Amino acid sequence: MTLPLRRVAIAVGVGGIVLLAFALGWWGGDDGGRRPATAAAAPAWLLPKPIASDMSSYAQILAQNPPFGALAPNPISAEPQPTGSRNAALIEWRVGGIVMTETSRHLIILIRRPGENTIRSEIRHSGETLPDGSIVRTLEPANVTIDRQGAIVTIKMFAQN
């Protein structure tokens, strides 16, 4: 079987293009001694420098604008109070943060007991009670929903004061 001239010409043309591409690639790879002698002299990529955390500036930012707004003006006490008892101790609490992982969600609350100047933190999960008797219903990345004696209250993160 004989090949027509047209097919032979196409095969020769494609072969010539392949040889020309190989020759240009070989010639283009020759740098003529322009590269540095060692490859370690100019690394292509470096690890980014770690950022130094400045906890005092972070605390100052949070003190200027509390992430969950100011303390509630009239917190509800944790213990049941008899009617007419206005001098009963009130436990003040506020949301300190929400920690979310792949498997769980935690609510961090900051508590200050009456007569104390220290604030301590505690961790709560959905369904647990808060110091005022409220129950944590849902935890989302930007807000917390609580059940405060039958009233559903949503505390939003970075609320305007």
C-alpha positions in Angstrom: 0.0 0.0 0.0 1.5 3.3 -1.0 1.1 6.5 1.0 -0.1 9.5 -0.8 2.3 12.5 -1.0 0.0 14.6 1.1 0.2 12.2 4.2 4.0 12.0 3.9 4.2 15.8 3.8 2.0 16.1 6.9 4.1 13.5 8.8 7.4 15.2 7.8 6.0 18.6 8.8 4.8 17.4 12.2 8.2 15.7 12.8 10.0 18.8 11.9 7.9 20.9 14.3 8.7 18.4 17.1 12.4 18.5 16.3 12.4 22.3 16.2 10.6 22.5 19.6 13.1 20.0 21.1 16.0 22.0 19.8 14.6 25.4 21.0 13.9 23.9 24.4 17.4 22.5 24.7 18.9 25.8 23.6 16.7 27.9 25.9 17.8 25.8 28.9 21.4 26.8 28.4 21.9 29.9 30.5 25.4 30.6 29.3 26.8 30.7 32.9 24.4 33.5 34.0 23.0 31.5 37.0 24.6 31.5 40.4 26.9 28.6 41.1 24.9 27.3 44.1 21.1 26.8 44.1 21.0 27.6 47.9 22.1 31.2 47.2 18.6 32.3 46.1 15.8 30.2 47.6 12.5 30.3 45.7 10.3 30.4 48.8 10.7 31.2 52.5 8.3 30.4 55.4 6.4 33.5 56.5 7.6 35.1 59.7 5.3 34.3 62.7 3.3 37.2 64.0 4.1 38.1 67.6 0.9 38.3 69.6 0.5 41.3 71.8 -2.1 40.3 74.4 -2.1 43.7 76.1 -3.2 45.5 72.9 -5.8 42.8 72.3 -7.2 43.3 75.8 -7.2 47.1 75.3 -9.2 46.7 72.1 -11.7 44.4 73.8 -12.0 46.8 76.8 -12.8 49.7 74.5 -15.5 47.8 72.6 -16.8 44.7 74.4 -17.6 42.0 71.8 -21.0 41.2 73.2 -22.1 44.7 74.4 -22.2 46.1 77.9 -23.4 44.2 81.0 -27.2 43.8 81.3 -28.6 46.8 83.3 -30.9 44.5 85.4 -29.4 41.0 85.7 -31.7 38.3 87.2 -30.3 36.6 90.2 -29.5 32.9 90.2 -31.3 32.1 93.5 -35.1 32.4 93.7 -36.0 35.6 95.6 -39.0 36.0 97.8 -41.2 38.9 96.8 -40.1 42.2 98.4 -36.5 41.3 98.8 -34.6 44.0 97.0 -31.3 43.6 98.8 -30.7 40.0 97.6 -27.4 39.3 96.0 -27.2 39.6 92.2 -24.7 37.7 90.2 -23.4 39.7 87.2 -22.4 37.8 84.2 -21.6 38.5 80.5 -20.6 36.6 77.5 -16.8 36.4 77.1 -16.7 34.4 73.9 -17.8 31.5 71.8 -15.5 28.6 71.0 -16.5 26.4 68.1 -14.7 23.2 67.0 -15.7 20.5 64.5 -17.4 18.5 67.3 -18.5 20.9 70.0 -19.5 24.4 70.9 -18.6 26.2 74.1 -19.9 29.4 75.7 -17.4 31.3 77.9 -19.1 33.5 80.4 -17.5 36.0 82.7 -18.9 36.0 86.3 -18.6 38.6 89.0 -20.2 37.8 92.4 -21.5 40.5 94.7 -18.8 42.0 96.8 -16.0 40.6 94.7 -13.7 42.6 92.4 -12.5 39.6 90.4 -14.1 38.3 87.3 -13.8 34.6 86.7 -14.7 32.6 83.6 -16.7 29.5 83.2 -17.6 27.3 80.3 -21.2 26.4 79.4 -22.7 24.2 76.7 -26.2 24.1 75.1 -28.8 23.1 77.6 -26.9 24.2 80.7 -28.0 26.9 83.0 -26.4 30.3 83.5 -25.9 32.1 86.8 -29.2 34.0 86.5 -31.2 30.8 85.9 -31.4 31.2 82.1 -30.8 28.2 79.9 -28.4 28.3 76.9 -30.5 27.2 73.9 -28.2 27.7 70.8 -24.6 28.7 70.2 -23.8 30.2 66.8 -20.5 31.8 65.7 -21.9 35.4 66.0 -24.6 35.0 68.7 -26.0 33.1 71.7 -29.7 32.4 72.2 -30.8 31.9 75.8 -34.2 31.1 77.5 -34.6 33.6 80.3 -37.7 32.5 82.3 -39.7 31.7 79.1 -38.4 34.7 77.1 -36.0 33.9 74.2 -33.1 36.4 74.2 -30.4 36.6 71.6 -27.1 38.1 72.6 -25.2 39.2 69.5 -21.5 39.5 69.2 -20.1 43.0 68.7 -23.4 44.6 69.5 -23.6 48.4 69.4 -23.8 50.0 72.8 
